Amino acid sequence: MDLKQLLSSITPDIYSRLKLGVEIGKWPDGNSLTSEQKELCMQAIIAYEQALPEDQRTCLLYTSPSPRDKRQS
């Protein structure tokens, strides 16, 4: 299975479990995530969220308007 197939097989339920695991540092069965598992989970979450609207993603980056933008208002 290649990476695209793996990512396309992530369901909303799996996504929620990965996200919770990263947030609390544990799997649903109570076992702790290793550093490697946490990193891989975060990568999978980021890849999954690329298909979501921006306002539904875990991290919405906000950039302040540049001084040039402020002058135009």
C-alpha positions as a Markdown table, in Angstrom:
| # | Residue | x | y | z |
|---|---|---|---|---|
| 1 | Met | 0.0 | 0.0 | 0.0 |
| 2 | Asp | 1.4 | 3.4 | -1.0 |
| 3 | Leu | 1.1 | 6.6 | 1.0 |
| 4 | Lys | -1.8 | 7.9 | -1.1 |
| 5 | Gln | -3.8 | 4.7 | -0.5 |
| 6 | Leu | -3.0 | 4.7 | 3.2 |
| 7 | Leu | -4.1 | 8.3 | 3.6 |
| 8 | Ser | -7.3 | 7.7 | 1.6 |
| 9 | Ser | -8.2 | 4.8 | 3.9 |
| 10 | Ile | -8.3 | 7.2 | 7.0 |
| 11 | Thr | -11.9 | 7.4 | 8.1 |
| 12 | Pro | -13.3 | 10.3 | 10.2 |
| 13 | Asp | -13.2 | 7.9 | 13.2 |
| 14 | Ile | -9.6 | 7.0 | 12.6 |
| 15 | Tyr | -8.8 | 10.7 | 12.2 |
| 16 | Ser | -10.5 | 11.4 | 15.5 |
| 17 | Arg | -8.5 | 8.7 | 17.3 |
| 18 | Leu | -5.2 | 9.8 | 15.8 |
| 19 | Lys | -6.0 | 13.4 | 16.8 |
| 20 | Leu | -6.9 | 12.4 | 20.4 |
| 21 | Gly | -3.9 | 10.2 | 20.7 |
| 22 | Val | -1.6 | 13.1 | 19.8 |
| 23 | Glu | -3.5 | 15.5 | 22.1 |
| 24 | Ile | -3.3 | 13.2 | 25.2 |
| 25 | Gly | -0.2 | 11.2 | 24.3 |
| 26 | Lys | -2.0 | 7.8 | 24.6 |
| 27 | Trp | -3.8 | 5.3 | 22.4 |
| 28 | Pro | -7.5 | 4.5 | 23.2 |
| 29 | Asp | -6.3 | 1.4 | 25.1 |
| 30 | Gly | -4.2 | 3.6 | 27.4 |
| 31 | Asn | -0.7 | 2.8 | 26.0 |
| 32 | Ser | 1.5 | 5.8 | 25.5 |
| 33 | Leu | 2.5 | 6.9 | 22.1 |
| 34 | Thr | 6.2 | 6.8 | 21.3 |
| 35 | Ser | 7.8 | 9.9 | 19.9 |
| 36 | Glu | 7.9 | 8.2 | 16.5 |
| 37 | Gln | 4.2 | 7.3 | 16.7 |
| 38 | Lys | 3.3 | 10.8 | 17.7 |
| 39 | Glu | 5.3 | 12.3 | 14.7 |
| 40 | Leu | 3.7 | 9.8 | 12.3 |
| 41 | Cys | 0.2 | 10.5 | 13.6 |
| 42 | Met | 0.7 | 14.3 | 13.3 |
| 43 | Gln | 1.9 | 13.8 | 9.7 |
| 44 | Ala | -1.2 | 11.7 | 8.9 |
| 45 | Ile | -3.5 | 14.3 | 10.6 |
| 46 | Ile | -1.9 | 17.1 | 8.5 |
| 47 | Ala | -2.3 | 15.1 | 5.3 |
| 48 | Tyr | -5.9 | 14.2 | 6.1 |
| 49 | Glu | -6.8 | 17.8 | 6.8 |
| 50 | Gln | -5.6 | 19.0 | 3.4 |
| 51 | Ala | -9.0 | 17.8 | 2.1 |
| 52 | Leu | -10.9 | 19.7 | 4.8 |
| 53 | Pro | -12.1 | 23.3 | 4.6 |
| 54 | Glu | -9.6 | 25.6 | 6.4 |
| 55 | Asp | -12.0 | 26.4 | 9.3 |
| 56 | Gln | -12.2 | 22.6 | 10.1 |
| 57 | Arg | -8.5 | 22.0 | 10.3 |
| 58 | Thr | -6.6 | 21.6 | 13.6 |
| 59 | Cys | -4.4 | 24.6 | 13.1 |
| 60 | Leu | -5.6 | 27.6 | 11.2 |
| 61 | Leu | -2.7 | 30.0 | 10.7 |
| 62 | Tyr | -3.5 | 33.6 | 11.0 |
| 63 | Thr | -1.2 | 36.1 | 9.4 |
| 64 | Ser | -1.6 | 39.8 | 10.3 |
| 65 | Pro | -2.1 | 42.2 | 7.5 |
| 66 | Ser | 1.1 | 43.7 | 6.2 |
| 67 | Pro | 1.5 | 47.5 | 6.6 |
| 68 | Arg | 0.8 | 47.8 | 2.9 |
| 69 | Asp | -2.6 | 46.2 | 3.4 |
| 70 | Lys | -3.4 | 48.5 | 6.3 |
| 71 | Arg | -2.8 | 51.6 | 4.1 |
| 72 | Gln | -5.2 | 50.4 | 1.5 |
| 73 | Ser | -8.1 | 50.1 | 3.9 |
